[in-house]
């Protein structure tokens, strides 16, 4: 799908369309509920990527992917992206991306900010137990924090990379 296009998965409490993401490339990928809460499990064993990811309020995605999920731009989580089984490896490689939303909690086992990328964190992030953050690009925390879980979480900052806090 063209990188400038939008692909919208719509569901609700009674309508739950299948979600097949494995080995796909999307433009702007959106999950939204038309009424009430919508929960869906995403699975697959091949990598997926999208230009941006937007999980709207009242949507819960249970991540059972067994490969990486690469986001080339903004990631907005106002609904939930929840660790399931498999590998919750989120790769951010946008030139000027933003991480934002009210639900940036426990959504990854591994979060990678790729070399050459530049991200602004617009809300606080809480990591999953035993998770790993690998920063090879630029991360501007603004006035926010990354809260590591004290059950084995790790943070790696590669040489010549930058963490910035601006106000």
Legacy VTK file of the C-alpha trace (Angstrom):
# vtk DataFile Version 3.0
C-alpha trace
ASCII
DATASET POLYDATA
POINTS 167 float
0.000 0.000 0.000
1.338 3.436 -0.893
3.183 5.162 1.961
0.875 8.211 1.768
-2.349 6.199 1.866
-4.425 5.469 4.966
-5.557 1.967 5.886
-8.230 1.926 8.588
-9.344 -1.134 10.540
-12.773 -0.381 12.040
-14.484 -2.544 14.580
-16.652 -2.325 17.659
-18.017 -4.456 20.479
-20.019 -6.669 18.085
-18.189 -6.216 14.783
-14.666 -7.669 14.882
-13.114 -7.852 11.426
-10.026 -10.078 11.075
-6.685 -8.305 11.294
-3.899 -9.815 9.238
-0.705 -7.764 9.347
2.062 -10.325 8.730
4.456 -9.495 5.880
2.592 -6.304 4.954
3.594 -2.715 4.357
1.030 -0.013 5.093
0.797 3.717 4.729
-0.882 5.380 7.705
-2.286 2.467 9.725
-5.279 3.294 11.940
-7.324 1.129 14.308
-10.605 2.629 15.492
-13.856 1.626 17.161
-17.165 2.871 15.793
-19.024 2.075 19.049
-17.855 0.759 22.403
-14.686 -1.217 23.040
-13.010 -3.303 20.357
-10.340 -5.898 21.121
-8.294 -7.726 18.482
-5.249 -10.010 18.479
-2.639 -9.321 15.801
-0.517 -12.282 14.753
2.023 -13.325 12.181
5.577 -14.507 11.778
6.806 -12.028 9.163
7.837 -8.397 9.724
5.371 -5.574 9.102
5.843 -1.852 8.591
3.796 1.302 8.235
4.285 5.007 7.669
2.527 5.795 10.965
0.494 3.895 13.565
-2.574 5.330 15.301
-4.494 3.170 17.803
-7.586 5.152 18.800
-9.296 5.161 22.196
-11.529 2.132 22.949
-9.298 -0.181 20.878
-7.086 -2.862 22.419
-4.604 -4.688 20.195
-3.008 -7.783 21.695
0.374 -8.141 20.029
1.188 -11.792 19.261
3.515 -10.984 16.354
6.623 -13.137 16.123
8.645 -10.546 14.230
9.314 -6.815 14.171
6.848 -3.972 13.671
8.608 -1.008 12.001
7.040 2.452 12.134
8.546 5.021 9.766
6.932 8.054 11.398
4.537 8.883 14.222
3.209 6.378 16.738
0.043 7.391 18.601
-1.412 5.059 21.236
-4.610 6.371 22.810
-6.007 2.859 22.831
-3.903 -0.086 23.986
-1.143 -2.068 22.328
-0.654 -4.933 24.775
2.102 -7.534 25.000
0.789 -10.968 24.172
2.879 -13.944 23.188
5.648 -13.697 20.629
8.115 -10.863 20.112
6.941 -7.311 20.725
9.790 -5.604 18.862
8.854 -2.070 17.811
11.353 -0.317 15.521
11.065 3.451 15.065
13.000 4.817 12.105
11.300 8.114 11.221
13.284 11.200 10.322
10.988 13.443 12.402
8.611 11.136 14.273
6.565 11.590 17.434
5.604 9.102 20.149
2.407 10.212 21.809
-0.815 9.085 23.417
-2.386 8.232 26.732
-1.474 4.509 26.607
2.304 4.349 26.131
2.575 1.598 28.745
3.951 -1.937 28.488
3.658 -2.085 24.684
7.055 -3.562 23.826
9.618 -6.175 24.737
12.185 -4.321 22.618
11.946 -0.711 21.452
14.566 0.336 18.896
15.123 3.947 17.824
17.112 3.417 14.627
20.278 5.285 13.673
19.428 8.438 11.724
15.963 8.720 13.229
14.756 11.677 15.274
11.848 11.229 17.708
10.012 13.525 20.091
8.354 11.863 23.065
5.190 13.808 23.831
3.936 11.667 26.745
5.480 9.476 29.449
6.387 5.876 28.560
6.402 2.894 30.929
8.288 -0.179 29.784
7.302 -3.814 30.208
9.040 -6.067 32.708
12.324 -7.326 31.278
12.089 -5.018 28.247
14.969 -3.456 26.342
15.293 0.001 24.776
18.049 0.430 22.193
18.620 4.013 21.143
20.759 4.561 18.084
19.041 7.755 16.924
17.964 11.031 18.525
15.285 11.070 21.240
13.914 14.335 22.615
12.015 13.513 25.806
10.528 17.032 25.943
9.286 17.227 29.544
8.488 13.481 29.759
10.169 10.332 31.000
10.822 6.715 30.089
10.016 4.654 33.177
11.928 1.358 33.193
10.398 -1.603 34.971
12.620 -2.762 37.830
12.229 -6.402 36.777
15.165 -6.568 34.361
14.549 -3.646 31.991
17.590 -2.370 30.062
18.385 0.869 28.241
21.216 1.061 25.694
22.454 4.349 24.303
24.809 3.774 21.400
27.956 5.877 20.975
27.466 9.331 19.438
23.704 9.249 19.978
21.690 11.833 21.877
19.070 11.998 24.567
17.635 15.467 24.857
15.229 17.077 27.260
13.667 20.303 26.090
10.939 22.456 27.599
LINES 1 168
167 0 1 2 3 4 5 6 7 8 9 10 11 12 13 14 15 16 17 18 19 20 21 22 23 24 25 26 27 28 29 30 31 32 33 34 35 36 37 38 39 40 41 42 43 44 45 46 47 48 49 50 51 52 53 54 55 56 57 58 59 60 61 62 63 64 65 66 67 68 69 70 71 72 73 74 75 76 77 78 79 80 81 82 83 84 85 86 87 88 89 90 91 92 93 94 95 96 97 98 99 100 101 102 103 104 105 106 107 108 109 110 111 112 113 114 115 116 117 118 119 120 121 122 123 124 125 126 127 128 129 130 131 132 133 134 135 136 137 138 139 140 141 142 143 144 145 146 147 148 149 150 151 152 153 154 155 156 157 158 159 160 161 162 163 164 165 166
